[in-house]
């Protein structure tokens, strides 16, 4: 095709006009593809309404046919369409202006077809001064085939678009399901967080009790060390040194076993509860635990706060075995919590069993002993052996 157009030279080239052709000067067969490709329907409807001074109510096809008919002659509509096409495709017109021969125009048109930008190139090539009748026919044939291919592409794109819509609906349903699952997991996580928070508070309370015991033991150890030079007899000095060593070993052992006790606490409580509940009521109380010979209460009063009611007799026997007087308060389960402070005021030592008292009673005991300096030992398990270890730690 390029060779055919390159043959236009000499007298034939001189016969071609030197200016761009107008819209109404083109062949009628060019108007239909030019209006259909060069002007979008919305822009075409707006242009016609502006020229006619009213609102265009015709359908898209009727509007297209009417504009194509008006392009056959010079009138207000064809002139307005000429200006609009020149304005819309000014850059393309500038590129085609450099073509001096028909072959160059044809080459620019083929490049535009290859790039898929044919609207502006079709207008610029048709109106170019070097566009011959053969080139004009070739342009129309090329555009006709391009429109066929575009229609096939549109159908393929429509099929893909419908598939995308269906996939999007499936993804929306899947997203809704995942959102519901996420909400359920969020609720489970919140419940788990609250449960861990309650466990953390309980563990902190236990750590506070152990810290209080450690501070008390350190203070007493310092007092013992300060009083060593003033001891009257060697036996008493030896006894106190042995007692200090025993307390120090017990403190170190408690610190080492703290993590293991916290992990095994739930299992230990369950086993002890099962053992206590399976004991018959008529069975005689077990023999009190043996305490080191260095512990002697010397008629001092020991107040036991909390513990199981079935073990109160064993608690009393254990305290009286080492020469003490026993007093008990159940920690607010049946006894009045208001009488707790009066009971602590009459006692020389307070044993607080943290696992079997109310939170109110626990904080009353802790606050009172801190304010008054009353000796207080916190134990976890409501067993006789735990009470024995508490008396051994206190060592009054």
C-alpha positions in Angstrom: 0.0 0.0 0.0 2.8 2.4 0.7 4.3 1.8 -2.7 1.0 2.8 -4.3 0.9 6.0 -2.4 4.5 6.7 -3.0 3.8 6.7 -6.8 1.8 10.0 -6.3 4.3 12.5 -7.5 5.0 15.1 -10.2 1.8 16.4 -11.8 -0.5 14.3 -9.5 1.2 15.8 -6.4 0.8 19.3 -7.8 -2.9 18.6 -8.3 -3.6 17.9 -4.6 -4.7 20.9 -2.5 -2.3 22.6 -0.2 -4.6 23.0 2.8 -6.4 20.6 5.1 -9.8 19.5 4.0 -12.9 20.3 6.0 -15.4 17.9 7.4 -18.1 18.7 4.8 -15.5 18.2 2.0 -14.9 14.6 2.8 -16.8 11.7 1.1 -20.1 10.8 2.7 -18.7 7.3 3.5 -16.2 8.8 5.8 -18.7 10.7 8.0 -20.2 7.7 9.7 -17.0 6.1 11.0 -15.5 9.5 11.7 -18.4 10.6 13.9 -18.7 7.1 15.5 -15.0 6.8 16.4 -13.9 10.5 16.8 -16.7 11.7 19.1 -17.9 9.9 22.2 -21.7 9.8 22.5 -21.8 12.0 25.6 -19.6 14.7 24.0 -21.7 14.5 20.8 -25.0 14.9 22.6 -23.6 17.9 24.5 -22.3 19.5 21.2 -25.6 19.1 19.4 -27.5 20.5 22.4 -25.2 23.5 22.4 -25.7 24.2 18.7 -29.5 23.7 18.7 -29.9 25.6 22.0 -32.0 22.9 23.7 -31.9 19.4 25.2 -31.4 16.5 22.8 -34.1 13.8 23.4 -33.3 11.5 20.5 -31.7 8.1 21.1 -28.1 7.4 20.5 -28.6 5.8 17.0 -31.0 8.6 15.8 -28.5 11.2 17.1 -25.6 9.5 15.3 -27.6 9.3 12.0 -28.7 13.0 12.2 -25.1 14.2 12.8 -23.8 12.1 9.9 -26.4 13.6 7.6 -25.6 17.2 8.7 -21.9 16.6 8.0 -22.6 16.4 4.3 -22.9 20.2 4.0 -21.5 23.2 5.7 -23.7 24.4 8.5 -23.6 25.4 12.2 -23.4 21.8 13.3 -20.7 20.7 10.9 -18.6 23.8 11.6 -18.9 23.2 15.4 -18.0 19.5 14.9 -15.0 20.6 12.8 -13.7 22.9 15.6 -14.4 20.3 18.3 -12.4 17.6 16.4 -9.5 20.0 15.7 -9.4 20.9 19.4 -9.7 17.3 20.7 -7.0 16.0 18.4 -4.7 19.0 18.1 -1.6 17.0 19.2 -2.2 14.4 16.5 -2.8 17.0 13.8 0.5 18.6 14.7 2.2 15.3 14.3 0.6 14.7 10.9 1.4 18.2 9.7 5.0 17.2 9.2 4.0 14.7 6.5 4.8 16.1 3.0 3.8 13.1 0.9 0.9 10.7 0.8 3.2 7.8 1.7 4.2 9.6 4.9 0.6 10.1 5.8 -0.1 6.4 5.2 3.0 5.5 7.4 1.7 7.7 10.3 -1.7 6.0 10.0 -0.2 2.5 10.1 1.8 3.5 13.2 -1.3 4.7 14.9 -3.2 1.5 14.1 -0.3 -0.6 15.5 -0.4 1.5 18.7 -4.2 1.2 19.0 -4.8 5.0 18.9 -6.8 5.4 15.7 -9.5 8.1 16.5 -7.2 11.2 16.2 -5.1 9.6 13.5 -8.2 8.9 11.4 -9.3 12.5 11.6 -5.8 13.9 10.9 -5.2 11.5 7.9 -8.6 12.2 6.3 -8.3 16.0 6.4 -4.6 16.0 5.5 -3.8 17.9 2.2 -1.9 14.9 0.8 -4.7 12.3 1.5 -5.7 10.9 -1.9 -8.9 9.0 -2.7 -7.1 5.7 -2.6 -5.7 6.5 0.9 -9.1 7.7 2.0 -10.7 4.3 0.9 -7.9 2.4 2.6 -8.4 4.4 5.8 -12.1 3.5 5.8 -11.4 -0.2 5.2 -8.8 -0.3 7.9 -11.2 1.4 10.4 -14.0 -1.0 9.4 -11.9 -4.0 10.3 -10.7 -2.4 13.5 -14.3 -1.9 14.6 -15.0 -5.6 13.9 -12.1 -6.6 16.1 -13.1 -4.1 18.7 -16.5 -5.6 18.9 -15.0 -9.1 19.4 -12.8 -7.7 22.1 -15.8 -6.0 23.8 -17.6 -9.3 23.9 -14.6 -11.1 25.3 -14.2 -8.3 27.8 -17.9 -8.5 28.7 -17.5 -12.3 29.4 -14.5 -11.6 31.6 -16.4 -8.8 33.3 -19.2 -11.1 34.2 -16.7 -13.7 35.5 -15.1 -11.0 37.6 -18.5 -10.0 39.0 -19.2 -13.6 39.9 -15.8 -14.0 41.5 -16.3 -10.7 43.4 -19.6 -11.9 44.8 -17.9 -15.2 45.9 -15.1 -13.1 47.6 -17.7 -10.9 49.3 -19.4 -14.0 50.8 -16.0 -15.4 51.9 -15.1 -12.0 53.4 -18.3 -11.9 55.4 -17.7 -15.4 56.7 -14.1 -14.5 57.7 -15.4 -11.3 59.4 -17.8 -13.4 61.4 -15.0 -15.8 62.3 -12.8 -12.9 63.3 -15.5 -11.5 65.6 -15.9 -14.9 67.3 -12.1 -15.2 67.8 -12.0 -11.6 69.1 -14.6 -12.6 71.8 -12.7 -15.7 72.7 -9.5 -13.7 73.0 -11.1 -11.2 75.2 -12.5 -13.9 77.5 -9.1 -15.5 77.7 -7.5 -12.2 78.4 -9.9 -11.5 81.3 -9.2 -15.0 82.7 -5.4 -14.4 82.6 -5.9 -11.1 84.2 -7.7 -12.7 87.2 -5.0 -15.3 87.5 -2.3 -12.6 87.4 -4.0 -10.7 90.2 -4.1 -13.8 92.3 -0.4 -14.5 91.7 0.5 -10.9 92.5 -1.3 -11.3 95.8 0.7 -14.4 96.6 4.0 -12.7 95.6 3.1 -9.8 97.9 2.7 -12.2 100.8 6.0 -13.8 100.1 7.7 -10.5 99.8 6.3 -9.5 103.2 7.6 -12.7 104.7 11.0 -12.1 103.1 11.2 -8.6 104.4 10.2 -9.7 107.9 12.8 -12.5 107.9 15.5 -10.1 106.7 14.6 -7.6 109.4 14.7 -10.2 112.1 18.0 -11.6 110.8 19.5 -8.2 111.1 18.2 -7.9 114.6 19.7 -11.3 115.5 23.0 -10.3 114.1 23.0 -7.0 116.0 22.2 -8.9 119.3 24.8 -11.6 119.0 27.6 -9.7 120.9 25.2 -9.2 123.9 24.1 -12.8 124.4 24.4 -14.0 128.0 25.2 -17.6 127.4 26.8 -19.7 124.7 23.8 -22.0 124.5 21.4 -19.2 123.7 23.8 -17.9 121.0 24.0 -21.3 119.4 20.2 -21.7 119.5 19.6 -18.4 117.8 22.3 -19.0 115.2 20.7 -22.4 114.4 17.3 -20.7 114.1 18.7 -18.0 111.8 20.3 -20.7 109.6 17.1 -22.7 109.4 15.1 -19.6 108.4 17.6 -18.7 105.8 17.5 -22.2 104.3 13.7 -22.1 104.4 13.7 -18.7 102.6 16.1 -19.9 99.9 14.0 -23.1 99.4 10.8 -21.1 99.1 12.4 -18.8 96.5 13.6 -21.8 94.5 10.3 -23.6 94.7 8.1 -20.5 94.0 7.7 -21.1 90.3 7.1 -24.8 90.8 4.5 -24.1 93.5 2.7 -21.6 91.2 2.5 -24.1 88.4 1.4 -27.0 90.7 -0.9 -25.0 92.9 -4.1 -25.9 91.1 -3.3 -29.6 91.1 -2.2 -29.6 94.7 -5.4 -27.9 95.8 -7.5 -30.3 93.9 -5.8 -33.3 95.5 -6.0 -31.9 99.0 -9.7 -30.9 98.6 -10.4 -34.5 97.4 -8.5 -35.9 100.4 -10.3 -33.7 102.9 -13.8 -34.4 101.5 -13.2 -38.2 101.5 -12.2 -38.3 105.2 -15.1 -39.6 107.3 -16.4 -37.2 110.0 -16.0 -39.9 112.7 -12.3 -40.5 111.9 -10.0 -39.2 114.7 -7.9 -36.2 113.7 -4.4 -37.0 112.5 -1.5 -36.5 114.8 -0.1 -32.9 114.7 2.9 -32.3 112.6 6.2 -32.4 114.5 8.0 -29.0 114.7 11.7 -28.4 115.3 12.6 -28.3 119.0 13.8 -24.7 118.6 10.2 -23.5 118.3 8.3 -22.8 121.5 5.3 -20.4 121.7 5.4 -20.0 125.5 1.7 -19.3 125.9 1.6 -16.8 123.1 -1.7 -16.5 121.2 -1.7 -17.6 117.5 -4.7 -16.4 115.4 -5.4 -18.6 112.4 -7.4 -16.7 109.7 -9.1 -19.0 107.2 -8.6 -22.7 106.7 -11.1 -25.5 106.5 -13.5 -26.0 109.3 -12.8 -29.7 109.5 -9.1 -29.0 110.2 -9.7 -26.5 113.1 -9.2 -29.2 115.7 -5.9 -30.2 114.1 -4.8 -26.6 114.0 -5.6 -26.2 117.7 -3.7 -29.4 118.7 -0.7 -28.3 116.7 -0.5 -24.9 118.3 -1.1 -26.2 121.8 1.6 -28.9 121.2 4.3 -26.2 121.1 2.9 -24.3 124.0 0.7 -21.7 122.3 -2.9 -20.6 122.7 -5.0 -21.1 119.6 -7.6 -18.6 118.2 -9.5 -19.0 114.9 -11.4 -16.7 112.5 -12.8 -18.2 109.3 -12.0 -15.1 107.2 -15.6 -13.8 106.7 -17.3 -17.1 105.6 -19.4 -17.3 108.7 -17.7 -15.2 111.3 -18.2 -11.4 111.1 -15.4 -9.7 109.3 -15.7 -6.6 111.6 -14.5 -8.7 114.5 -11.4 -9.7 112.6 -9.3 -6.7 113.8 -10.2 -7.3 117.4 -9.1 -10.9 117.1 -5.8 -9.8 115.5 -5.2 -7.2 118.3 -5.4 -10.0 120.9 -3.0 -12.3 119.0 0.8 -12.4 119.1 1.1 -14.1 115.7 -1.3 -14.2 112.7 -1.3 -17.2 110.3 -3.3 -16.2 107.2 -4.3 -19.0 104.9 -4.9 -17.1 101.7 -6.6 -19.9 99.8 -9.7 -20.1 102.1 -10.6 -16.5 103.0 -12.4 -13.7 101.2 -10.6 -10.9 99.4 -11.9 -8.4 102.0 -10.5 -10.4 104.9 -7.2 -10.9 103.1 -6.7 -7.2 102.6 -7.8 -6.4 106.2 -5.2 -8.8 107.5 -2.4 -7.4 105.3 -3.3 -3.8 106.1 -3.6 -4.3 109.8 -0.3 -6.2 110.2 1.5 -3.6 108.1 0.1 -0.7 110.2 0.7 -2.3 113.6 3.8 -4.3 112.8 2.0 -7.5 113.9 3.9 -10.6 112.9 2.0 -12.3 110.0 2.7 -15.3 107.9 0.8 -16.1 104.7 0.3 -19.7 103.7 -1.3 -21.0 100.5 -2.7 -24.4 101.4 -5.3 -25.0 104.2 -3.5 -28.1 105.5 -2.0 -28.9 108.9 1.5 -29.3 107.3 1.2 -25.8 105.8 0.3 -24.4 109.3 3.3 -26.2 110.7 5.6 -24.6 108.1 4.1 -21.2 108.9 4.9 -21.6 112.6 8.4 -22.7 111.7 8.9 -19.6 109.6 7.5 -17.3 112.2 9.6 -18.9 115.0 8.1 -16.7 117.8 
